């Protein structure tokens, strides 16, 4: 499974649930490329309960490499959090961290559970804070130590929003209207009207069967929208409607399975999570998701954001 579209990990420091916040590029932090970090803004000193580490570097084909680690005290010397490594042009890795914080050594001893290239892994990691850098405990190909700058959680959130925005723009279709028109033609739209309607479309693997293809299609038009949101369709490659859920809004998450789990669950539909006055869980019955998102069980957005091995962000507004 390509985990380039893994995005389920959110930012606990963010002020809202969507990724359409703009930033001015001042959040880019990478000491190896001599980008300045304002130390007066750093919130992650050892006496605080939250640490944020992040950087952005130049990647391939004008894309960017991103790396994030977010850790919080839970009780005593216990800490937990999440990380994402997202080099451009690769699937990268994403996972959770849990372990101990040693204030005297300025050191984290952690267990990392993560997904990379469609496979699940677990390993021990030791991170050490030195001179406002997090030493990751290994060397990169140039022989230098792998490090992440200490940043404020505000900077972390801004940079993470930029990462999500880049990923959404690269993976969400807003131009190919072939499937959209097959849905709209049933509602007496003219060709001209169909060419003007705003929409978001994303390929996703929902039935865990790679011989079929499913797409999330979010239509933003008064006929499909109300005060609580718009209609989210699941359609097949030919544009046939498999289900339609009203009163829904991005962000949209899906449950995550590794390649072995998908092989064992072929034909079983993944859960979808949408916003409808809170995040709601949509469970498919016989390949069809509920008609009204607002009537479905509410789930914690924080859980969706902070457990990237279980949930993946697949759709959000573009800005």
N, C-alpha and C positions, 0 to 999 in steps of 0.2 A: 504494500500500500504506500502510495506517495504521501509523505507527511509534510510536503511543502505546504499543504493546506491546513496543517495543524495550527489551530489558533485558539484553542479553547482556553488558554490561560489568560486571565485578565489581570488588572492592576488594582490591588486593594487600596492604593493611595489615590485612585482616580475619583473625581468629583461627580461623574455621571456614568451611565451604563453604556453609552455609545461611543464610537470612535471618530466622531466627526468634529473633534476639537482641532482647531488650527494651531500651529506653532510656527515660530519664526526661525527655527534652525539653531537657536542658541542652546538647545538641549543636547547637542552632539558633544559627547565627552569621550575623549580618547587621548590619554597622556602620551602614548607612543607616537601620535600624530600631532602632538604639541597643541591640542585644543585646550583652552583655558577652562578650569572649573573654579567657580566662585566658592572658596572654602567657607565664607560666611554663611552660605546657604545650605551647607552640608548639615543634615539632620541626623546622621547615622553614627554618632560617636558612641563609645562603648557603654555609656551610662543610659542610653536610650533603649527602648524596647524594639525598635525596628531598624533594620539596615537595608539600604538600597544600593545596588551596584549595577552599573550599566555602561555600555559604550556602543558607538556606531562607527564603522570604518567603511572605506570605499570598497565595493565589491566588483563583480563582473558586469559588463554591459550596462554601465551607469546605474546599477543596482547597489544596494548597501548590505553590509554585514551587521547584524545586531547580536548583542549578548546581554542577558539580564540575569540577575540573582536577587531575590527578595527574601529576607529572613525576619522572623519575629520571635521575641520571647513568648513562651507559653506559660511556664511556671518554673520557679527555681532557676536552674541553669539550662533548662530545656528550650530548644528552639525548633522551629519548623518553617518551611517556606517552599519556594518553587524556583525553577530556573528555566531558561530557554536559550539555546544556542542556534542562531539562524543565519548561517553563511549563505550568501546569494548563490543560486545555482545548485543547492543541495537540499536534502530533506531536513538536515539539522537534527536536533534532539530537544526534547522537552520532558520535564519531570518534576517530581517533588523531592524535598530535602527534609530530613528530620534527624535531630541529634542533640549535641551538647555545646555550650558556649563556655570557654575558659577565659574569664576577664583578665587574669594575670598574664596569660600568654597571648591575649587578643586572637584567640584561635577557635574555630568551629571544627568539631569532629562529627561528620554527618554520614547518614546513609542516603544515597541517591537512588530512587526508583524512577526509571525513565523509559521513554520510547524513542528509538532511532531506527530509521529505515524499515519501519513496520514491525520491529521486534522489541520485546520488553527486556530490560536489563536492571540489575541491582548491583551497586558497588559502594565501597567506603571511600569517602573523600575528606581531606583535611584542608581547610582554608585558613589563612592567616592575614590579619590586617596589619599592613606596614606602610607608614607614611602616606595615609589616605589612599592606599591601593589594597585590593584584595588579591593576595598571592594564591593562585589556584592550585599550586602544588605540582606543576609540570612545566615543561619547556615547549615552546612552539618551534616550528621548523628552522627558524633563524638562530636557535640556541638561546633566545631570550626567555625569561620567565613569563608564563601566561598570567596576566593580571587584569583586574577590572577596577576602574576608578570608583571610589566612594562618591555617591551623588546624593542630593536631597531627594526625598520621595516625590516632590513636585517635579523635579527634573526627570526622574524615573518615569513618572506617569506621562509626561509630555513626550518623552522619547518612545515609550511603548505605544502611545497613540500613533506616532509617526510610523512605527513598524507595522502596526495593524492596518493603517491606511494604505501603505505601500502594498501589503499583501492582498488586501481586499481589491484594490484597483487592478492587480495583476490576475486575479482569479474570478472576479465577478463580471459577467457579460451584461453590457448595457446597449449593445449595437445590433447583434444578430437577433432579429425579431421573428424568426421562422416559427418557433414554438409558441411565442406570445400570440401571433396572429391566428394560430389554430385554436387558441382559447378564445380570443376576442371575436372571431368570426361567428361564433355561436350567440353573440350578444348584439348582433346587428350594427357593428361598427363599420364605418366606411374605411376604405384603404387609407385615405388621408388622415382620418382620426387615429387609426392604428399606428401610423408612422409618428404620431406626436405623443403618444402615451409614455410616461416614465415607468421604468421597471428595473428590477434587479434579478439576474438569473445566475445560478451556480450549479455546476455539476457536483453531485454528491453520491456516495455509495450508501444507499439506505437499506436495501434488502440483502446485503452481504453476498450478492451473487454478481460476479464480474461479467457474466454473460448478458446482463441487462444494464441499462443506464437510467439513472433518475436525476431529475433537475428540480431544484427549488426555484419557483418563479413567484416573485413578489410584485404585484401590480398596483401602481399608485395612480388611481383615477377615481373620481367621485363615485362612479357606479360600483366600484369595488371597495370603497373606503367609508368609514364612519368616524365618529369622534374617538372611538377606542382603537382604531387601526384599520388596516386593509386586509385583503385576502392573500394568503400564502398558498400557492398551488404546489402540488407534487405532480410532475408530468414525466412521461417517458421520452425517449429520444425522438419519437415521432410527434410529440406534442399532445398525446392523449392524456387527459386529466385522470390521475389516479386518486387524488383527494384534493379537497379545497377547505382551508381553515380560515374563517373570518375573525375579525377583531384581533389581529396579530400585528406585531411590529418587530423590527430588528432591535437588538441583536438576536441572532438565531444560532443556537448551538445544536450539535448532535452528540450522541453517545459515541464513545471510542472503543474500537476493538482492534487487537493486533491481528496479524495475518492468520495465525493458527486458530484464533477464536472465530474469525470470519469463516474459515473453512469448515469449522464445526457447527456454525450457526447459519449456514447457507439458507436463504429464504426467510430468515427471521428479520423483521424490520427494526431498525434502530429507533430509539426515542429521539424526538425533536423537542427543543426548548425554545420558546418564543416569549417576547414581552407582551403582556396584556394586563395592565395594572399590577405589575409584578411578573416575575418569570414563571412561565407555566410549562408543565410537562405534557407533551402530546405522545400518547402511546397508540400505535397502530393496531387495528384489529382487522385481520384478513387483508393486510396491505392498504388499509384506509385509515387516515388520521382523523381525529374529531373535527366536527363542523365548526365549533365555536371555541376559540382558545380561552376566553375569559371564564369558561365553566370548568376548566381543567385544574388539577391540583397545582398549588403554588409551590415553588422550590426556591431555595436560597441562591441568589445571584452570586454571593461570595463563594459558595461551593463550586458553582459552574466556572468561576474565574480562577479559582486557586487549586483545582485538582486537574491539571492538564492531561493526566494519564487516563482520565475518565470522560472528559468533555472537551469538545473542540468547537471553537467559534468559526462558523462557516459563512455568515452573512452579516453585514452591517451597512449602515448608510455610507455613501461615498461623499467626500467633500473636497 
